[in-house]
Amino acid sequence: MAITAGVIGCGNISRFHFSGLEKAGVTVKWVCDLDETAARPWADRFGAAYAPDYREILADPEVDLVDITAFSYKEMCMAAVTAGKAVICEKTLAENAEDAAEIVRRAESAGTIFYTSYMKRFIPAVEKAKALLPRLGCIVSTHIRTHQCWGDLWSEAPDSGPFHTPDGGMSEVRRRYGGGILACGGSHILDLVLYLIGRPRRLYASVAIPADRDYDLQATALLETNHGIVLCEALAHPLRRIGFLRDGWDERVEINGTNGRLEVFSAQWDKVETNASLLVHYDNTTGQATEYRYAPVSPFDRAIAFFCENIARGEQGAQSRRTGYDVDELIETMVRSSQEHKALAVRWRL
Ligand SMILES: NC(=O)c1ccc[n+]([C@@H]2O[C@H](COP(=O)([O-])OP(=O)(O)OC[C@H]3O[C@@H](n4cnc5c(N)ncnc54)[C@H](O)[C@@H]3O)[C@@H](O)[C@H]2O)c1
């Protein structure tokens, strides 16, 4: 089945979604943004119509798929599912776990196809790591972290820009992304925990929100899973030349089992077209370490290709509708654990 789509939100991230849709052969019939100047170049490129109001797209019976990258997801997702459309939604899915659960419940009961676009699952090094997991034997310990260079936000609070929290107001980072490093980078590594290790049952977390800010700069958690302990950290730091590519981006996964270790070093999210990720597999039987290096490839393109193949077949396929909810539940539990200074069971509501 040929797919006809509408894209809601034409900001920074949208170019990766447009690229994926174009490569998947999807007809982009509509583009929507409150800001017409953001949408126009895409409307021109795809010969698409511009809609200032996303409901116009949902009312079009020719539209099979709605790709949402505008950060007002609950209302848009609920309406798109109710209109019977397949949905690809950027992360994080909602501002709290109950809203995320509500969206997913509606998609599950309507039987519509629904994806939250956690694209790091589609990094070739991550996919290969997943395939090699059985070679590790019993998994006992996982370390996963995203250390991102955000400049020096620790010494003092900025008095302007996206990280400025105005008196009685909201910082841009909170308004546009739902929070600081936990929502921006932590959400991705929590998704990788869910993908590679499984759902944690209990966690203890510390989330550092400096005074006079409404966003966090560090979120650290110890997660108990059925496959051992996971240590997880998202950190905004000022160090420009750390990380395996020495570009300030230091994101890695290390999984240790009774018969080996897997290490993934992943490239900066918006440089994926030029920088590739790396996987190292150490096998304890042979004593050999094997490096897997791949040509740079956009995980956004790969994710959208996978979603569209399923949509064309009318199937949800291997990625659950619950992906975005699962991450939001973990984020909420981490924040609560930090506030209450205690370990908490994760109360999965789905
Ligand atoms: N996967 C990743 O690695 C990654 C990276 C960056 C951002 N993101 C996510 O992508 C989303 C968007 O981020 P961004 O950097 O593109 O933000 P952005 O602010 O640049 O773009 C959002 C766009 O949505 C439009 N918009 C907002 N409300 C709208 C509405 N009601 N109707 C129509 N248009 C509306 C805005 O005008 C804006 O152009 C966020 O959820 C963010 O968390 C994901």
The ligand as a MOL file (V3000), in Angstrom:
LIG
                    3D

  0  0  0     0  0            999 V3000
M  V30 BEGIN CTAB
M  V30 COUNTS 44 48 0 0 0
M  V30 BEGIN ATOM
M  V30 1 N 15.0940 12.0260 18.6920 0
M  V30 2 C 15.9530 12.9670 19.0510 0
M  V30 3 O 17.1550 12.7480 19.1870 0
M  V30 4 C 15.4440 14.3620 19.2620 0
M  V30 5 C 16.3220 15.4380 19.1730 0
M  V30 6 C 15.8140 16.7270 19.2920 0
M  V30 7 C 14.4560 16.9130 19.5400 0
M  V30 8 N 13.6450 15.8370 19.6650 0 CHG=1
M  V30 9 C 12.2020 16.0160 19.9540 0
M  V30 10 O 11.5590 16.5570 18.7990 0
M  V30 11 C 10.5210 17.4310 19.1940 0
M  V30 12 C 10.6600 18.7400 18.4840 0
M  V30 13 O 11.9430 19.2910 18.7430 0
M  V30 14 P 12.5050 20.4650 17.8170 0
M  V30 15 O 13.9070 20.6960 18.2420 0
M  V30 16 O 12.2070 20.1970 16.3930 0 CHG=-1
M  V30 17 O 11.5790 21.6690 18.3420 0
M  V30 18 P 11.2550 23.0000 17.5660 0
M  V30 19 O 10.7180 23.9450 18.5840 0
M  V30 20 O 12.4120 23.4310 16.7170 0
M  V30 21 O 10.0820 22.5840 16.5620 0
M  V30 22 C 8.7480 22.3620 16.9480 0
M  V30 23 C 7.8510 22.9640 15.8660 0
M  V30 24 O 6.5050 22.6260 16.1820 0
M  V30 25 C 5.6890 23.7500 15.9150 0
M  V30 26 N 4.4590 23.6640 16.7090 0
M  V30 27 C 4.3460 23.7690 18.0560 0
M  V30 28 N 3.0560 23.6100 18.4190 0
M  V30 29 C 2.3530 23.3930 17.2820 0
M  V30 30 C 0.9790 23.1700 17.0020 0
M  V30 31 N 0.0570 23.1480 17.9720 0
M  V30 32 N 0.6110 22.9980 15.7280 0
M  V30 33 C 1.5290 23.0410 14.7230 0
M  V30 34 N 2.8420 23.2660 14.9250 0
M  V30 35 C 3.2570 23.4300 16.1930 0
M  V30 36 C 6.5590 24.9410 16.2940 0
M  V30 37 O 6.1050 26.1380 15.6570 0
M  V30 38 C 7.9370 24.4970 15.8200 0
M  V30 39 O 8.2210 24.9210 14.4890 0
M  V30 40 C 10.5790 17.5180 20.7230 0
M  V30 41 O 9.6290 16.6330 21.2530 0
M  V30 42 C 11.9730 17.0040 21.0560 0
M  V30 43 O 12.0390 16.3890 22.3200 0
M  V30 44 C 14.1000 14.5810 19.5120 0
M  V30 END ATOM
M  V30 BEGIN BOND
M  V30 1 1 1 2
M  V30 2 2 2 3
M  V30 3 1 2 4
M  V30 4 1 4 5
M  V30 5 2 4 44
M  V30 6 2 5 6
M  V30 7 1 6 7
M  V30 8 2 7 8
M  V30 9 1 8 9
M  V30 10 1 8 44
M  V30 11 1 9 10
M  V30 12 1 9 42
M  V30 13 1 10 11
M  V30 14 1 11 12
M  V30 15 1 11 40
M  V30 16 1 12 13
M  V30 17 1 13 14
M  V30 18 2 14 15
M  V30 19 1 14 16
M  V30 20 1 14 17
M  V30 21 1 17 18
M  V30 22 2 18 19
M  V30 23 1 18 20
M  V30 24 1 18 21
M  V30 25 1 21 22
M  V30 26 1 22 23
M  V30 27 1 23 24
M  V30 28 1 23 38
M  V30 29 1 24 25
M  V30 30 1 25 26
M  V30 31 1 25 36
M  V30 32 1 26 27
M  V30 33 1 26 35
M  V30 34 2 27 28
M  V30 35 1 28 29
M  V30 36 1 29 30
M  V30 37 2 29 35
M  V30 38 1 30 31
M  V30 39 2 30 32
M  V30 40 1 32 33
M  V30 41 2 33 34
M  V30 42 1 34 35
M  V30 43 1 36 37
M  V30 44 1 36 38
M  V30 45 1 38 39
M  V30 46 1 40 41
M  V30 47 1 40 42
M  V30 48 1 42 43
M  V30 END BOND
M  V30 END CTAB
M  END
